[in-house]
Amino acid sequence: MFSVFTNLIIILLFLFNQDCMFMIRVFNLNRTKTAQKLKFGD
């Protein structure tokens, strides 16, 4: 029972970490797009 609970926590942390990495990637992509727009005066 305890091992199942621990595995569940590890899986949740892993999924949360993946989600954070995705959000960081999207944020960086948006930031570079904005920088390009400012640079080229689009």
C-alpha positions in Angstrom: 0.0 0.0 0.0 2.8 2.4 0.9 4.8 1.7 -2.2 1.7 2.4 -4.4 1.2 5.7 -2.7 4.9 6.6 -3.1 4.7 5.6 -6.8 1.6 7.8 -7.2 3.5 10.8 -5.7 6.5 10.2 -8.0 4.2 10.0 -11.0 2.4 13.2 -10.0 5.7 15.1 -9.5 7.0 13.8 -12.8 3.8 15.0 -14.6 4.0 18.3 -12.8 7.6 18.7 -13.8 6.8 17.9 -17.4 4.1 20.5 -17.3 6.5 23.1 -15.9 9.0 22.4 -18.6 6.3 22.8 -21.2 5.2 26.1 -19.8 8.8 27.4 -19.6 9.3 26.4 -23.3 6.1 28.2 -24.4 7.1 31.2 -22.3 10.5 31.3 -23.9 9.1 30.9 -27.4 6.6 33.8 -26.8 9.4 35.9 -25.4 11.6 35.3 -28.5 8.7 36.1 -30.8 8.0 39.4 -29.0 11.8 40.2 -29.2 11.8 39.5 -32.9 8.7 41.7 -33.4 10.3 44.6 -31.5 13.6 44.1 -33.5 11.9 44.1 -36.9 9.2 46.6 -36.0 6.4 44.3 -37.2 
